[in-house]
Amino acid sequence: MFKERKEKVSDRDFPPLSVTKKGILSQLDTAAKTDDGDNRKGVRAGDFVINSRSDRKSSGGVSDRKGSVSLINLVLEPRGIYPRFAHHLLRSTAFQEEFYRWGHGIVADLWTTRYSKMKNIRIAIPECKTQQAIANFLDCEITRIDQLIEKKRTLLDLLEEKRQVLITRVVTKGLNPDTPMKPSGIDWLGDIPAHWEVFRLKLLASEPLTYGANAAADLGEPDWPRFVRITDIDDLGRLRPETYRSLPPDIAEGFLLKENDILLARSGATVGKSFIYDPSWGIACYAGYLVRARIKKTNSARFIYWFMKSVSYREWVRSNFIQNTIQNISSERYANLCIPMPPLDMQRRIAQFLDKQTEQLNGLSAKVHKSIEKLTEYRAATITSAVTGQLTDLQWP
């Protein structure tokens, strides 16, 4: 039902396209660009394009335009099958799993399916009129589901924006909007309550800020201290349950985390990200690309943690990381971060207020995320049921 198109073209004559989970689009700004623009695969309107790599699973679709794609993609010309039906059939979960079952590779993220294997996959197709009817139904139904998902994602953005505004206002202006203000003397911070003071982070810490431990290999024994990395911690500051990496006690000694310890990412894409140690993590040490600030007082630690979730702090991060081969903020720069500090009792009240308010917002966000998951599952089930002739009255999630 398909013929592979092997036409080699230049992106000067055939505009570059991106093969995404949303289908075939004009090349995205975030896409990796190549200097070899003359060594690409040609795509014609109506062709089905699929990424052969497992790390781009479900990326593909029928193109509505002429263009070119990178060589990692397979370009197929439909023959004897309605293109829009092929679009849904070959993007269905059932086909995608079969497609990658025919692949090969050393490890999962380097798994590739070539056309020489793909062409052996068996597909069941109805007569042309039925193909068109199924495709028309799915075009309408999937558009409707996608619009609902997009509305819910917009709601998530609004909830996150509300969260950011709330945190930033409270940690820089306090709980009372009528409090007299004064200039902080710091451009990115602006005015702060008149009775607050500004301290550098190093003056709030009981000892110098330090980098964590390094480990060259995956280690792990149940009775060893857990080795904490940014990727091990979710956005709510909880250690992910699948985390198992740990370090021998002799290496971990000196890097063990304690109450009131704040962790700051100093390099890479997560630069500036921050967390506060939670005793539920158990005995734990921290990675070498993290900076530990051991805060003297409990109330101050919680307040500083919330300050580091504010827009003001993010502005400081953007203006203070050094771009070498990767983004980097040294422990010395972190030590000189200026933080507006209210009296201790007010620090406690603000931290408790934000703990409660953000818990409510996080609960709302969790419900929206769950709704998106159900819609996504319903979307996949609808496509698979329709293109395999098993469509039934699916219950709306």
C-alpha positions in Angstrom: 0.0 0.0 0.0 3.1 2.3 0.1 6.2 2.9 -1.8 9.3 4.4 -0.2 10.4 7.7 -1.5 14.2 8.0 -1.6 14.5 11.3 -3.4 17.5 13.3 -2.2 16.9 17.0 -2.2 18.2 20.3 -0.9 16.4 22.4 1.7 16.9 25.4 -0.7 14.4 23.9 -3.1 12.3 21.8 -0.6 11.6 23.8 2.6 12.7 22.0 5.8 9.9 20.2 7.8 9.7 18.9 11.3 8.3 15.4 12.0 6.4 15.7 15.3 3.8 13.9 17.4 1.4 16.6 16.1 2.1 15.7 12.5 4.3 17.2 9.8 5.0 20.9 10.4 7.2 23.6 9.0 10.6 23.3 10.7 10.3 24.3 14.3 12.6 27.0 15.7 13.7 24.5 18.4 14.7 21.9 15.8 18.3 20.9 15.5 19.7 22.4 12.3 22.1 20.7 9.9 24.9 22.2 7.8 24.3 19.5 5.2 21.1 21.0 3.7 21.7 19.3 0.3 21.5 15.8 1.9 17.8 15.5 2.8 14.8 13.4 1.8 12.1 15.0 -0.4 8.5 15.0 0.7 5.5 15.6 -1.5 2.0 16.6 -0.4 0.1 13.4 0.6 3.3 11.5 1.6 3.4 9.8 5.0 6.5 10.6 7.0 7.6 8.7 10.1 10.6 9.1 12.4 12.4 5.7 12.5 14.0 6.3 15.9 12.3 5.0 19.1 13.2 8.2 21.0 10.8 10.0 18.6 8.0 7.5 19.0 4.7 8.4 17.5 6.3 11.3 15.5 4.8 11.1 12.0 1.9 11.9 9.7 0.7 12.8 6.2 2.2 16.0 4.9 0.0 18.6 3.4 2.9 20.3 1.7 6.1 19.8 -0.3 9.3 19.9 1.7 12.3 18.0 3.0 13.2 16.0 6.2 16.3 14.6 7.7 17.6 11.2 6.7 16.5 9.6 9.9 12.9 9.7 8.7 11.1 7.3 6.3 9.1 8.9 3.5 6.3 6.8 2.1 4.0 7.4 -0.9 0.5 6.0 -0.3 -0.7 3.7 -3.2 -4.2 2.3 -3.0 -4.9 3.7 0.4 -6.7 6.9 1.3 -3.9 9.3 2.7 -6.0 10.6 5.7 -6.9 7.0 6.7 -3.2 6.1 6.4 -2.4 9.2 8.6 -4.6 7.8 11.4 -3.8 4.2 11.0 0.0 4.6 11.1 -0.2 7.0 14.0 -2.4 4.6 16.1 -0.9 3.1 19.2 -1.4 -0.4 17.8 0.7 0.3 14.7 3.4 2.3 16.5 4.0 -0.6 18.8 4.2 -3.0 15.9 6.5 -0.6 14.0 9.0 -0.5 16.8 8.8 -4.2 17.4 10.3 -4.6 13.9 13.2 -2.3 14.8 16.7 -3.1 16.1 19.4 -1.4 18.1 22.0 -1.6 20.9 19.9 0.2 23.6 16.3 1.4 23.7 17.0 5.1 22.9 19.0 4.1 19.8 16.4 1.7 18.5 15.6 2.2 14.8 13.2 0.6 12.3 14.2 0.6 8.7 11.9 0.4 5.7 13.3 -3.0 4.8 11.6 -4.3 8.0 8.6 -1.9 8.1 7.3 -3.1 4.7 6.7 -6.5 6.2 4.1 -5.2 8.6 0.6 -6.4 7.8 -2.3 -3.9 7.9 -6.0 -4.4 7.5 -7.8 -1.9 5.4 -11.5 -1.5 4.4 -12.9 -0.4 1.0 -12.1 3.2 0.0 -15.5 4.7 1.0 -15.1 3.3 4.5 -11.5 4.6 4.7 -12.8 8.0 3.9 -15.7 7.8 6.4 -13.3 6.7 9.2 -10.8 9.4 8.3 -13.5 12.1 8.2 -14.9 10.9 11.6 -11.4 10.9 13.2 -10.5 14.3 11.7 -13.5 15.8 13.5 -13.3 13.8 16.7 -9.6 14.2 17.2 -9.8 18.0 16.5 -12.5 18.2 19.2 -10.4 16.3 21.7 -7.3 18.3 21.0 -9.2 21.5 21.5 -10.3 20.3 24.9 -6.8 19.3 25.8 -5.4 22.6 24.7 -8.0 24.5 26.9 -6.9 22.4 29.9 -3.3 23.1 29.2 -4.2 26.8 29.0 -5.8 26.4 32.4 -2.6 24.8 33.7 -0.6 27.8 32.5 -3.0 30.2 34.2 -2.7 28.2 37.5 1.1 28.3 37.3 1.0 32.1 36.5 -1.3 32.6 39.5 1.1 30.6 41.7 4.1 32.6 40.5 2.4 35.9 41.1 1.3 34.9 44.6 4.8 33.7 45.6 6.6 36.7 44.2 4.2 39.2 45.8 4.4 37.6 49.2 8.1 37.0 49.4 9.0 40.5 48.3 6.1 42.6 49.6 4.7 40.6 52.6 1.2 39.6 53.6 -0.1 43.1 54.2 -0.6 45.2 51.0 -0.7 48.4 53.1 2.8 47.9 54.6 5.0 51.0 54.1 7.7 50.3 51.5 11.3 51.3 50.9 13.8 50.9 48.0 15.8 47.7 48.4 18.8 49.3 46.5 18.7 46.3 44.1 17.4 46.8 40.6 15.9 43.3 40.1 14.3 43.3 43.5 12.6 46.8 43.6 10.8 48.1 46.7 10.5 45.9 49.9 8.6 46.5 53.2 10.3 49.2 55.3 11.0 46.9 58.2 12.6 44.1 56.1 16.4 43.8 55.6 18.4 42.5 52.7 21.1 39.8 53.4 23.5 37.9 51.2 22.8 34.2 51.2 26.2 33.4 52.7 25.3 35.4 55.8 22.2 33.3 56.3 24.1 30.0 56.1 25.9 28.4 59.0 28.9 27.4 56.8 30.3 28.1 53.3 28.2 27.0 50.3 29.7 23.7 48.9 29.5 21.5 45.9 28.3 17.9 46.2 29.9 14.5 45.5 30.7 13.0 42.2 30.1 9.4 41.1 31.5 8.0 37.9 29.2 4.9 37.7 25.8 3.8 38.8 26.2 2.3 42.2 23.6 1.2 44.6 23.2 -0.7 47.9 20.0 -0.4 50.0 21.9 0.5 53.2 24.1 3.2 51.5 23.1 6.9 51.6 20.9 7.8 48.7 22.5 10.0 45.9 20.2 12.9 45.1 20.2 14.6 41.7 17.8 17.2 40.2 16.2 14.5 38.1 15.4 12.5 41.2 13.2 15.2 42.6 9.7 16.1 41.2 8.4 19.7 41.0 6.8 19.4 44.4 10.2 18.6 46.0 9.4 14.9 46.5 12.0 12.2 45.8 10.7 10.1 42.9 9.9 6.5 44.1 12.0 4.9 41.4 15.2 6.6 42.7 17.7 3.9 43.8 21.1 5.3 43.1 23.3 5.5 46.2 26.9 6.0 47.2 29.2 4.1 49.6 29.3 5.7 53.1 33.0 6.6 52.8 32.3 8.7 49.7 29.0 10.1 50.9 30.5 11.3 54.2 30.9 15.1 54.2 28.1 15.4 51.6 25.2 14.2 53.8 22.1 16.4 53.8 20.5 17.8 57.0 17.5 19.8 58.0 17.4 23.4 56.5 19.7 22.4 53.6 18.8 24.1 50.3 20.0 22.6 47.1 20.8 24.8 44.0 21.6 23.6 40.5 24.7 25.3 39.3 24.9 24.1 35.7 23.1 22.9 32.6 19.5 23.3 31.6 18.4 23.1 35.3 20.7 26.0 36.4 19.0 27.9 39.2 16.5 25.2 40.1 16.2 24.9 43.9 14.9 22.4 46.5 14.9 22.1 50.3 15.9 18.9 51.9 13.0 16.8 53.1 13.6 14.2 55.8 11.3 11.8 53.9 14.3 11.4 51.5 16.1 9.4 54.2 19.9 9.5 54.6 21.0 11.3 51.4 24.0 13.1 49.9 23.9 15.4 46.8 25.4 15.5 43.4 28.5 17.5 42.3 26.5 19.8 40.0 24.4 21.0 43.1 25.4 23.7 45.6 24.3 23.2 49.2 23.4 26.2 51.4 23.0 25.1 55.0 20.7 27.7 56.5 21.0 28.6 60.2 17.3 28.8 61.2 14.3 26.7 60.2 12.0 29.6 59.6 14.6 31.3 57.4 15.2 28.1 55.4 11.5 27.7 54.5 11.2 31.4 53.6 14.4 31.3 51.4 13.1 28.2 49.7 9.9 30.1 48.7 11.9 33.1 47.6 13.8 30.9 45.2 10.5 30.0 43.6 9.7 33.6 42.8 9.9 35.5 39.5 12.4 37.9 41.2 14.8 35.0 41.9 14.4 33.7 38.3 15.4 37.2 37.0 18.5 37.0 39.2 19.4 33.6 37.7 19.0 34.8 34.1 21.3 37.8 34.7 23.9 35.8 36.7 24.7 32.6 35.0 27.9 32.4 32.9 27.5 30.9 29.4 30.6 28.8 28.6 30.0 25.4 27.1 27.0 25.2 29.4 25.2 27.6 31.7 26.9 27.9 35.1 26.4 29.7 38.4 29.3 29.3 40.8 28.9 28.8 44.5 30.5 32.2 45.0 27.8 33.9 43.0 25.1 32.0 44.9 26.8 33.0 48.1 26.3 36.7 47.1 22.6 36.4 46.2 20.7 39.1 48.0 17.5 38.0 49.7 14.9 40.3 51.3 14.3 39.0 54.9 11.4 39.9 57.2 11.6 39.3 60.9 11.7 35.6 62.0 8.0 35.4 63.0 6.9 36.9 59.7 9.2 34.4 57.8 7.3 31.6 59.5 3.9 33.1 58.8 4.8 33.7 55.1 6.2 30.1 54.7 3.0 28.6 56.3 0.8 30.8 54.1 2.5 29.7 50.9 2.6 26.1 52.0 -1.2 26.2 52.3 -2.0 28.3 49.2 0.3 26.4 46.8 -1.0 23.1 48.1 -4.5 24.1 47.0 -3.2 25.3 43.6 -1.1 22.1 43.2 -4.2 20.1 43.9 -6.2 21.9 41.2 -3.3 21.4 38.8 -3.2 17.7 39.6 -6.9 17.3 38.7 -6.3 19.1 35.4 -3.3 16.9 34.6 -5.4 13.8 35.4 -8.2 15.1 33.1 -5.6 15.6 30.3 -4.3 12.0 30.8 -7.8 10.6 30.5 -8.5 12.7 27.3 -5.2 11.5 25.8 -6.0 7.9 26.6 -9.5 8.4 25.1 -7.9 9.9 22.0 -5.6 7.0 21.5 -8.4 4.5 22.1 -10.7 6.2 19.6 -8.1 6.2 16.8 -7.1 2.6 17.4 -10.7 1.4 17.6 -11.7 3.3 14.4 -8.8 2.2 12.2 -9.0 -1.4 13.2 -12.8 -1.7 12.7 -13.6 -2.1 16.4 -15.1 1.3 17.1 -17.7 1.1 19.9 -19.5 3.7 21.9 -16.6 4.8 24.1 -17.5 6.6 27.3 -16.5 10.2 27.4 -13.9 10.6 30.2 
